[in-house]
C-alpha cells in the first residue's frame, strides 16, 4: 500500500493514508475509497507513454452535479464544470495510462504545473470515469448540432414539461401545439432557446425538453421533418438584406425605452412585432448597432398562427400551409437618431433598471444648441425646415401643414418619426396618404440609417484600437450624411477627432472638435478635447 498512499493521497504517514477532504477535491466518490479505486487513480495520474493529440471537439458534462477541471491529466483540481455545461476542447491525450483526457479551449485556470503534461493555466477534464465507478463524465456533441437551430412542435397534451437539465426537475412547460427553438441536442433532449427562472432566483437557467417522433414518452416532434409543415430557415430569408451576424454567444438585454421597441424582420425593415419595456431579450448576434433575437416571427396575416410571449403555435389548418419564418432584429441604442436608448445590458437585476435621469444642465444645453444651429444655418444659407425638405423632394407644399401638426417640423423631427416604428405607418398617421409621397420622404431618412451602421463599425474598430480603420468608417458616414449638424453627424466628428488624436494628428483632431462646438457649444467632451488638442499643438 505504500505506493498507493503516496500517489493518491500524498507522502506516506505513520497513521496511514490521508482520506480526500471532500468530493470536490477528488474524482473518487466518498463511497469508493478502497484500494481498487485508489489504484485506478494511480493509473490515471501516471503519464508514461501518453501523447497529446491536437483534436477539436465539443462535449457536454453529463455527470451530476459536476466534473472537476484539473491543471494537467490526473493533476490537482483548479475548477469544475456543472452538469449540462458545454465545453470546447482543442487536444486529447492518447495511449499510455492517462489517455482519455481533453484540454479545454480558450479557457485558462490558476496555477502552473511543475512538469508532465499540461501547461501553465491549462484545464483538463476526464472523459470517462469508468475505472473509478463514475461512468461517462463528458458526452460528445455533434459540432453541427451545436450550431444549428432546430424547431419542434410540442405534441404532448395538455403541455410538455421543461426540465432544468436532461432528466432533471421540471422548471416550466410548453403547451401543445407550441413551436419551440432548440440549439443543442443531447441524448434525446433538446435545449430551448429561452430563459427559465428557479423560484426566488433571478439568474436565468437552461430549459430542456424531451424530443423525438410523435407518440411514445417524448414530448415534441421535429417540425422540420413533419411531412405537412415545411419550414424555411430564417437566416436564408434575410441573408441578402441583413448584416452578416453569425450565431454567437447569447447576450441578454433589457428593453429600457418606455414605449417599447419595435422588432423588425431586418435592420430598418418591416416591423413584425414589439417588445415592451422590462422584457428580457436574448440576442445571438450583434451587427451594425442591431441585435438579432433568438426568436421566430411569422407573417401576422396568417389567421391559423397564434402568437404569444412564449413564441407561436399552429393549429391543424396551419399544418397544411407553407409558413415562412422571419428573423427579428432590434435597435440597440438610437440616441444618435434622436430616440431614447432602446436596450441596456442585463446584469442580474430582478427587473429592468429605470431610464437614467437627464444630465444636469441638459435643457440649457439643448436651448444653446438650437440657437447655435439656427445661427449657423443662417450664415451658411441652409434650411432644414419641413417646407424646404418637401420642396427639395419634389412634394407638394400642402403636406407641410399636416406634418407640422403631427410635430414633424424639420429634418431631426422627421428622422425621429421615421425611425421609431414602421415608417409608412408613422407617415400615414401624420397625413401622408399616398405611397409615392411616403417613399420620397423615407428616402430623405435612409442615408442617416446607412451612416449609423458605418458609425457602429467605426466604434467597433476603435474598441479594437484600429484607429485608422475607425477614422475611415466615420469619414464614410459623414460622406453619406446630407446634413453636417445632426446628432449623428456631430457624434461622427467627435469620434473621428479622438481617432486622429490617437494617430498623432492633433491639428485634424482640433478641426473636427471645433466643428462640433460650432453647433453644440456646450458639448462637454468637445470642450475638454479642445483644451487637450490645443495643448498638444502648443507643445509641438
C-alpha positions as CSV (number, residue, x, y, z in Angstrom):
1,X,0.0,0.0,0.0
2,X,2.9,2.4,0.3
3,X,2.8,3.2,-3.4
4,X,-0.9,3.7,-3.3
5,X,-0.7,6.1,-0.3
6,X,2.0,8.2,-1.9
7,X,0.3,8.6,-5.3
8,X,-3.3,9.2,-4.3
9,X,-3.1,11.0,-1.1
10,X,0.4,12.5,-0.7
11,X,3.5,11.3,1.2
12,X,3.2,8.2,3.4
13,X,2.2,8.8,7.0
14,X,2.7,6.6,10.1
15,X,-1.0,6.9,10.7
16,X,-1.9,5.5,7.2
17,X,-3.1,7.2,4.0
18,X,-4.9,10.5,4.3
19,X,-8.5,10.4,3.1
20,X,-9.7,13.0,0.5
21,X,-11.0,16.1,2.2
22,X,-14.2,16.2,0.2
23,X,-15.7,15.0,-3.1
24,X,-14.9,18.5,-4.5
25,X,-11.1,17.6,-4.1
26,X,-11.2,14.2,-5.8
27,X,-12.8,12.4,-8.7
28,X,-13.4,9.5,-6.3
29,X,-16.8,9.3,-4.7
30,X,-16.6,9.3,-0.9
31,X,-18.2,5.8,-1.0
32,X,-15.4,4.5,-3.2
33,X,-12.2,5.0,-1.2
34,X,-10.9,1.4,-1.1
35,X,-7.7,0.1,-2.7
36,X,-9.2,-0.6,-6.2
37,X,-10.4,3.0,-6.6
38,X,-7.1,4.4,-5.3
39,X,-5.1,2.1,-7.6
40,X,-7.3,3.4,-10.5
41,X,-6.3,7.0,-9.7
42,X,-2.7,5.9,-9.6
43,X,-3.1,4.6,-13.1
44,X,-4.7,7.8,-14.3
45,X,-2.0,10.0,-12.8
46,X,0.8,8.2,-14.5
47,X,1.9,10.0,-17.7
48,X,4.2,7.3,-19.2
49,X,3.8,6.6,-22.9
50,X,1.0,9.1,-23.3
51,X,1.0,11.7,-26.1
52,X,-1.2,14.8,-26.7
53,X,-3.1,14.8,-30.0
54,X,-4.4,18.1,-31.4
55,X,-8.1,17.4,-31.9
56,X,-11.1,19.8,-31.7
57,X,-14.3,18.7,-30.0
58,X,-17.4,19.7,-28.2
59,X,-18.6,17.9,-25.1
60,X,-21.4,18.2,-22.6
61,X,-21.0,17.5,-19.0
62,X,-23.4,14.6,-18.2
63,X,-22.2,13.7,-14.7
64,X,-24.1,15.3,-11.8
65,X,-23.6,17.5,-10.0
66,X,-20.2,18.5,-11.6
67,X,-16.9,17.3,-13.0
68,X,-13.6,18.7,-11.9
69,X,-11.2,20.6,-14.1
70,X,-7.5,19.8,-13.4
71,X,-4.3,21.6,-14.2
72,X,-2.9,18.5,-16.0
73,X,-4.2,15.0,-16.6
74,X,-4.6,13.5,-13.2
75,X,-3.3,16.7,-11.6
76,X,-4.8,18.9,-8.9
77,X,-8.3,20.5,-9.2
78,X,-8.4,24.1,-10.5
79,X,-12.1,24.4,-11.2
80,X,-15.3,22.5,-12.1
81,X,-18.0,22.3,-14.8
82,X,-21.6,21.8,-13.8
83,X,-23.8,19.1,-15.3
84,X,-25.2,20.4,-18.6
85,X,-22.3,22.7,-19.4
86,X,-20.9,22.6,-22.9
87,X,-17.1,22.7,-23.2
88,X,-15.0,23.1,-26.3
89,X,-11.6,21.3,-26.5
90,X,-8.5,21.5,-28.7
91,X,-6.5,18.5,-27.6
92,X,-6.9,14.9,-26.3
93,X,-4.5,12.5,-24.6
94,X,-3.9,9.2,-26.4
95,X,-2.3,6.0,-25.3
96,X,-0.5,5.2,-22.1
97,X,-2.2,5.4,-18.8
98,X,-3.6,8.9,-19.0
99,X,-5.4,8.6,-22.3
100,X,-8.9,9.9,-22.4
101,X,-8.3,13.5,-21.1
102,X,-9.3,16.5,-23.1
103,X,-7.9,20.1,-22.8
104,X,-10.3,23.0,-22.7
105,X,-10.0,25.5,-25.4
106,X,-9.9,29.3,-24.8
107,X,-10.0,28.8,-21.0
108,X,-7.2,29.4,-18.5
109,X,-7.1,28.4,-14.9
110,X,-4.8,29.4,-12.0
111,X,-1.6,27.6,-11.2
112,X,1.4,26.3,-13.1
113,X,2.3,22.6,-13.0
114,X,5.9,21.6,-12.3
115,X,6.1,19.1,-15.1
116,X,4.5,16.5,-17.2
117,X,1.5,17.0,-19.5
118,X,-0.3,20.3,-19.4
119,X,1.0,23.9,-19.5
120,X,0.6,26.8,-17.2
121,X,-3.0,27.7,-16.6
122,X,-4.5,24.9,-18.7
123,X,-7.6,23.0,-17.9
124,X,-8.0,19.3,-18.4
125,X,-11.1,17.1,-17.9
126,X,-11.5,13.3,-17.9
127,X,-13.9,11.9,-20.5
128,X,-14.9,8.7,-18.7
129,X,-14.7,7.7,-15.0
130,X,-15.5,4.0,-15.6
131,X,-12.3,2.9,-13.8
132,X,-13.3,4.6,-10.6
133,X,-17.0,3.8,-10.8
134,X,-18.3,7.1,-12.2
135,X,-19.3,6.2,-15.7
136,X,-19.3,8.7,-18.6
137,X,-18.4,12.2,-17.5
138,X,-18.4,14.1,-20.8
139,X,-20.6,13.1,-23.8
140,X,-19.5,14.2,-27.3
141,X,-21.8,16.7,-29.1
142,X,-22.0,16.9,-32.8
143,X,-20.5,20.2,-34.0
144,X,-23.2,20.8,-36.5
145,X,-25.9,20.1,-33.9
146,X,-24.2,22.6,-31.5
147,X,-24.6,25.4,-34.0
148,X,-27.8,24.6,-35.8
149,X,-31.2,25.9,-34.6
150,X,-34.0,23.3,-34.8
151,X,-37.7,23.8,-34.4
152,X,-40.0,21.4,-32.7
153,X,-43.8,21.3,-32.3
154,X,-45.0,20.2,-28.9
155,X,-47.1,17.0,-29.2
156,X,-47.8,16.2,-25.5
157,X,-51.2,17.2,-24.2
158,X,-52.1,19.4,-22.5
159,X,-48.5,20.5,-22.2
160,X,-44.9,19.3,-22.1
161,X,-42.7,19.7,-19.0
162,X,-39.5,21.7,-19.4
163,X,-36.7,20.4,-17.2
164,X,-33.8,22.2,-15.6
165,X,-31.4,19.7,-17.1
166,X,-31.8,16.4,-19.1
167,X,-33.9,14.3,-16.9
168,X,-33.8,16.9,-14.1
169,X,-36.6,18.6,-12.1
170,X,-39.3,20.5,-14.1
171,X,-38.9,24.2,-14.3
172,X,-41.5,25.3,-16.8
173,X,-43.8,24.0,-19.5
174,X,-44.8,24.5,-23.1
175,X,-48.4,24.0,-24.3
176,X,-49.5,21.5,-27.0
177,X,-49.0,23.0,-30.5
178,X,-46.3,25.4,-29.4
179,X,-43.4,25.7,-31.8
180,X,-40.1,26.0,-29.9
181,X,-36.5,26.7,-31.0
182,X,-33.7,24.4,-29.8
183,X,-29.9,25.0,-30.2
184,X,-28.5,21.8,-28.8
185,X,-29.5,18.1,-28.6
186,X,-28.0,15.5,-26.3
187,X,-29.4,12.0,-25.7
188,X,-32.9,12.7,-26.8
189,X,-33.2,16.0,-25.0
190,X,-33.1,19.4,-26.7
191,X,-32.1,22.7,-25.0
192,X,-34.6,25.5,-25.6
193,X,-33.6,29.0,-26.7
194,X,-35.4,30.6,-23.8
195,X,-34.8,31.7,-20.3
196,X,-36.2,30.0,-17.2
197,X,-36.0,31.0,-13.6
198,X,-36.0,29.0,-10.4
199,X,-38.3,30.2,-7.6
200,X,-36.7,33.0,-5.8
201,X,-33.8,33.3,-8.2
202,X,-33.4,35.9,-11.0
203,X,-30.4,34.3,-12.6
204,X,-31.7,32.6,-15.8
205,X,-31.1,28.9,-16.3
206,X,-31.5,26.4,-19.1
207,X,-34.6,24.6,-20.1
208,X,-34.7,21.1,-21.7
209,X,-37.4,19.3,-23.5
210,X,-37.7,15.6,-24.3
211,X,-37.9,15.3,-28.1
212,X,-38.5,12.7,-30.7
213,X,-41.1,11.3,-33.1
214,X,-44.8,11.7,-32.3
215,X,-46.2,9.3,-29.9
216,X,-44.4,7.5,-27.0
217,X,-43.0,9.2,-24.0
218,X,-41.4,12.0,-25.9
219,X,-42.9,15.4,-25.8
220,X,-42.1,17.1,-29.1
221,X,-41.5,16.3,-32.7
222,X,-39.1,17.9,-35.1
223,X,-41.2,20.5,-37.1
224,X,-38.7,20.5,-39.9
225,X,-39.3,16.8,-40.6
226,X,-43.1,16.9,-40.4
227,X,-44.5,16.0,-43.8
228,X,-47.3,18.5,-43.6
229,X,-45.2,21.5,-42.4
230,X,-42.4,23.0,-44.5
231,X,-40.1,25.4,-42.7
232,X,-37.9,27.9,-44.4
233,X,-34.8,28.8,-42.4
234,X,-35.0,32.4,-41.2
235,X,-31.3,33.1,-42.0
236,X,-31.9,32.3,-45.6
237,X,-34.8,34.8,-45.9
238,X,-32.8,37.8,-44.8
239,X,-29.2,37.0,-45.5
240,X,-29.2,39.1,-48.6
241,X,-30.6,42.2,-46.9
242,X,-29.4,42.0,-43.3
243,X,-25.9,42.3,-42.0
244,X,-23.7,39.3,-41.5
245,X,-24.2,38.2,-38.0
246,X,-23.1,34.6,-37.3
247,X,-24.6,32.8,-34.3
248,X,-22.6,33.5,-31.3
249,X,-22.8,33.6,-27.5
250,X,-26.2,34.6,-26.2
251,X,-26.4,38.2,-24.9
252,X,-29.2,39.3,-22.7
253,X,-30.5,42.8,-22.6
254,X,-33.4,44.6,-21.0
255,X,-35.8,46.8,-23.0
256,X,-35.3,50.2,-21.4
257,X,-37.4,52.6,-23.6
258,X,-40.7,53.4,-22.0
259,X,-42.9,52.8,-25.1
260,X,-41.2,49.5,-26.0
261,X,-39.0,48.8,-29.0
262,X,-40.1,47.6,-32.4
263,X,-38.9,44.2,-33.8
264,X,-38.0,44.2,-37.5
265,X,-37.5,41.4,-40.0
266,X,-34.1,43.0,-40.8
267,X,-32.4,46.3,-39.8
268,X,-34.8,49.1,-40.8
269,X,-37.1,46.5,-42.4
270,X,-40.8,45.8,-41.7
271,X,-42.0,45.8,-38.2
272,X,-43.0,42.2,-37.2
273,X,-43.5,42.7,-33.5
274,X,-42.9,44.8,-30.5
275,X,-41.1,44.2,-27.2
276,X,-42.5,46.1,-24.2
277,X,-40.4,47.9,-21.6
278,X,-39.0,45.5,-19.0
279,X,-38.8,42.5,-21.4
280,X,-35.6,40.5,-21.1
281,X,-34.3,39.7,-24.6
282,X,-31.9,37.0,-25.8
283,X,-29.7,38.0,-28.7
284,X,-27.5,35.6,-30.6
285,X,-25.9,38.1,-33.0
286,X,-25.0,41.8,-32.9
287,X,-24.0,43.8,-36.0
288,X,-24.0,47.5,-37.0
289,X,-25.8,48.5,-33.9
290,X,-28.6,45.9,-34.2
291,X,-29.2,42.7,-32.2
292,X,-30.8,39.5,-33.6
293,X,-33.4,37.9,-31.3
294,X,-33.3,34.1,-30.5
295,X,-36.9,34.0,-31.6
296,X,-39.0,33.2,-34.7
297,X,-41.5,35.6,-36.2
298,X,-44.2,34.8,-38.8
299,X,-46.4,36.7,-41.2
300,X,-49.1,38.3,-39.0
301,X,-51.8,37.9,-41.6
302,X,-51.8,34.1,-41.2
303,X,-55.0,33.5,-39.2
304,X,-54.1,30.0,-38.1
305,X,-50.9,31.2,-36.3
306,X,-51.3,32.2,-32.7
307,X,-48.5,34.3,-31.3
308,X,-47.7,34.9,-27.7
309,X,-44.8,36.0,-25.4
310,X,-43.7,32.3,-25.5
311,X,-43.5,32.1,-29.3
312,X,-46.2,30.9,-31.6
313,X,-48.4,27.8,-32.1
314,X,-50.1,26.1,-35.0
315,X,-53.5,24.6,-35.4
316,X,-54.4,21.8,-37.8
317,X,-55.1,24.3,-40.6
318,X,-51.6,25.7,-40.4
319,X,-50.1,22.3,-40.9
320,X,-51.3,22.3,-44.5
321,X,-49.8,25.7,-45.2
322,X,-46.2,26.7,-46.1
323,X,-45.1,29.2,-43.5
324,X,-42.1,31.5,-43.8
325,X,-40.2,32.2,-40.7
326,X,-38.7,35.6,-40.2
327,X,-35.8,36.8,-38.1
328,X,-36.3,39.5,-35.5
329,X,-33.9,42.5,-35.2
330,X,-33.9,45.3,-32.6
331,X,-32.0,48.5,-32.5
332,X,-29.6,48.7,-29.5
333,X,-29.4,52.4,-28.9
334,X,-30.9,55.1,-31.2
335,X,-29.8,58.2,-29.4
336,X,-27.8,59.4,-32.5
337,X,-31.2,59.5,-34.3
338,X,-32.9,61.5,-31.6
339,X,-34.5,58.4,-30.0
340,X,-34.1,57.3,-26.4
341,X,-31.8,54.4,-25.6
342,X,-33.6,51.2,-26.6
343,X,-31.8,48.4,-24.7
344,X,-29.5,48.1,-21.7
345,X,-27.3,45.1,-20.7
346,X,-28.6,42.6,-18.3
347,X,-26.6,42.5,-15.1
348,X,-28.6,40.0,-13.0
349,X,-31.2,42.6,-11.9
350,X,-34.6,41.5,-10.8
351,X,-36.2,44.0,-13.2
352,X,-35.2,46.3,-15.9
353,X,-33.4,49.4,-14.5
354,X,-35.3,52.7,-14.9
355,X,-34.1,55.1,-17.6
356,X,-31.3,57.3,-16.2
357,X,-32.3,60.9,-15.5
358,X,-31.1,63.5,-18.0
359,X,-27.7,65.0,-17.1
360,X,-27.7,68.2,-15.2
361,X,-28.0,71.3,-17.5
362,X,-29.3,69.2,-20.4
363,X,-32.2,71.6,-21.1
364,X,-29.9,74.6,-21.1
365,X,-27.6,72.8,-23.5
366,X,-30.5,71.9,-25.8
367,X,-31.5,75.6,-26.0
368,X,-28.0,76.7,-26.7
369,X,-27.6,74.1,-29.4
370,X,-30.8,75.1,-31.2
371,X,-29.7,78.8,-31.2
372,X,-26.2,77.9,-32.4
373,X,-27.7,75.7,-35.2
374,X,-30.1,78.4,-36.3
375,X,-27.3,80.9,-36.4
376,X,-25.0,78.5,-38.4
377,X,-27.8,77.7,-40.9
378,X,-28.5,81.4,-41.4
379,X,-24.8,82.1,-42.0
380,X,-24.4,79.2,-44.4
381,X,-27.8,79.6,-46.2
382,X,-29.1,76.2,-45.2
383,X,-32.7,75.4,-44.4
384,X,-33.8,72.2,-42.8
385,X,-37.4,73.1,-42.2
386,X,-40.1,70.7,-43.4
387,X,-41.2,73.1,-46.2
388,X,-37.6,73.2,-47.6
389,X,-37.4,69.4,-47.4
390,X,-40.7,69.0,-49.3
391,X,-39.5,71.4,-51.9
392,X,-36.2,69.5,-52.4
393,X,-38.0,66.2,-52.7
394,X,-40.5,67.5,-55.2
395,X,-43.5,67.1,-52.9
396,X,-46.5,69.4,-52.7
397,X,-46.3,72.2,-50.2
398,X,-49.8,71.2,-48.9
399,X,-48.2,68.3,-47.0
400,X,-46.4,70.8,-44.7
401,X,-49.5,71.6,-42.6
402,X,-50.4,68.1,-41.6
403,X,-46.8,67.2,-40.9
404,X,-46.3,70.2,-38.7
405,X,-49.5,69.4,-36.9
406,X,-48.0,66.0,-36.2
407,X,-44.8,67.5,-34.8
408,X,-42.7,67.0,-37.9
409,X,-41.2,70.5,-38.4
410,X,-37.7,69.8,-39.6
411,X,-35.2,67.1,-40.5
412,X,-34.4,66.0,-37.0
413,X,-38.1,65.5,-36.1
414,X,-38.7,63.7,-39.4
415,X,-35.8,61.4,-38.6
416,X,-37.3,60.6,-35.2
417,X,-40.8,59.9,-36.6
418,X,-39.4,57.6,-39.4
419,X,-37.1,55.7,-37.1
420,X,-39.3,54.9,-34.1
421,X,-41.5,52.4,-35.8
422,X,-42.8,51.5,-39.3
423,X,-42.0,54.4,-41.5
424,X,-45.1,54.1,-43.7
425,X,-47.4,53.8,-40.7
426,X,-45.9,56.8,-39.0
427,X,-46.1,59.0,-42.1
428,X,-49.6,57.8,-42.9
429,X,-50.6,58.7,-39.4
430,X,-49.1,62.2,-40.0
431,X,-51.3,62.8,-43.0
432,X,-49.2,61.5,-45.9
433,X,-51.7,59.1,-47.5
434,X,-50.0,58.4,-50.9
435,X,-47.4,55.6,-51.1
436,X,-45.2,57.5,-53.5
437,X,-45.0,60.6,-51.2
438,X,-44.1,58.4,-48.2
439,X,-41.4,56.7,-50.2
440,X,-39.9,60.1,-51.1
441,X,-39.9,61.2,-47.5
442,X,-38.4,57.9,-46.3
443,X,-35.6,58.4,-48.9
444,X,-34.6,61.5,-47.1
445,X,-34.1,59.4,-43.9
446,X,-32.3,56.4,-45.4
447,X,-28.8,58.0,-45.6
448,X,-28.9,58.5,-41.9
449,X,-29.7,54.8,-41.3
450,X,-26.7,53.9,-43.5
451,X,-24.5,56.3,-41.8
452,X,-25.5,54.9,-38.4
453,X,-24.3,51.5,-39.5
454,X,-20.9,52.9,-40.6
455,X,-20.6,54.7,-37.3
456,X,-21.1,51.5,-35.4
457,X,-18.4,49.8,-37.4
458,X,-16.1,52.7,-36.6
459,X,-16.9,52.3,-32.9
460,X,-16.1,48.6,-33.1
461,X,-12.7,49.3,-34.8
462,X,-11.9,52.0,-32.2
463,X,-12.6,49.5,-29.3
464,X,-10.1,47.2,-31.0
465,X,-7.5,50.0,-31.3
466,X,-7.7,50.1,-35.1
467,X,-7.8,53.9,-35.1
468,X,-7.1,54.4,-38.8
469,X,-9.9,52.0,-39.8
470,X,-12.3,53.7,-37.3
471,X,-11.5,57.1,-38.7
472,X,-12.2,55.9,-42.2
473,X,-15.6,54.5,-41.1
474,X,-16.5,57.8,-39.5
475,X,-15.4,59.7,-42.7
476,X,-17.6,57.4,-44.9
477,X,-20.5,58.0,-42.6
478,X,-20.1,61.8,-42.9
479,X,-19.8,61.5,-46.7
480,X,-23.2,59.7,-46.7
481,X,-25.0,62.2,-44.5
482,X,-26.7,65.2,-46.3
483,X,-26.5,67.3,-43.1
484,X,-23.4,68.0,-41.1
485,X,-25.0,69.1,-37.8
486,X,-27.5,66.4,-36.8
487,X,-26.8,64.4,-33.6
488,X,-25.3,61.6,-35.7
489,X,-23.1,63.8,-37.7
490,X,-21.7,65.6,-34.6
491,X,-21.0,62.2,-33.0
492,X,-19.0,61.1,-36.1
493,X,-17.0,64.3,-36.0
494,X,-16.3,63.9,-32.3
495,X,-15.3,60.2,-32.6
496,X,-13.1,60.9,-35.6
497,X,-11.3,63.6,-33.6
498,X,-10.5,61.0,-30.9
499,X,-9.1,58.7,-33.6
500,X,-7.0,61.4,-35.1
501,X,-5.5,62.3,-31.8
502,X,-4.5,58.6,-31.3
503,X,-3.0,58.8,-34.8
504,X,-0.8,61.8,-33.7
505,X,-2.8,64.3,-35.9
506,X,-3.8,66.9,-33.3
507,X,-4.4,69.6,-35.9
508,X,-7.0,67.5,-37.8
509,X,-8.5,66.4,-34.4
510,X,-8.9,70.0,-33.4
511,X,-10.6,70.9,-36.6
512,X,-13.2,68.2,-36.0
513,X,-13.7,69.3,-32.4
514,X,-14.3,72.9,-33.5
515,X,-16.9,71.8,-35.9
516,X,-18.8,70.1,-33.1
517,X,-18.5,73.2,-30.9
518,X,-19.9,75.4,-33.6
519,X,-23.3,73.6,-33.5
520,X,-23.1,72.4,-29.9
521,X,-21.1,74.9,-27.9
522,X,-21.8,73.2,-24.5
523,X,-20.8,69.7,-25.6
524,X,-18.7,68.5,-22.6
525,X,-16.5,66.1,-24.5
526,X,-15.7,68.6,-27.2
527,X,-14.9,71.3,-24.7
528,X,-12.4,69.0,-22.8
529,X,-10.9,67.7,-26.0
530,X,-10.3,71.2,-27.5
531,X,-8.1,72.0,-24.5
532,X,-6.1,68.8,-24.9
533,X,-5.6,69.3,-28.7
534,X,-4.6,72.9,-28.3
535,X,-2.0,72.0,-25.7
536,X,-0.7,69.2,-28.0
537,X,-0.3,71.7,-30.8
538,X,1.4,74.2,-28.5
539,X,3.8,71.5,-27.2
540,X,4.6,70.6,-30.8
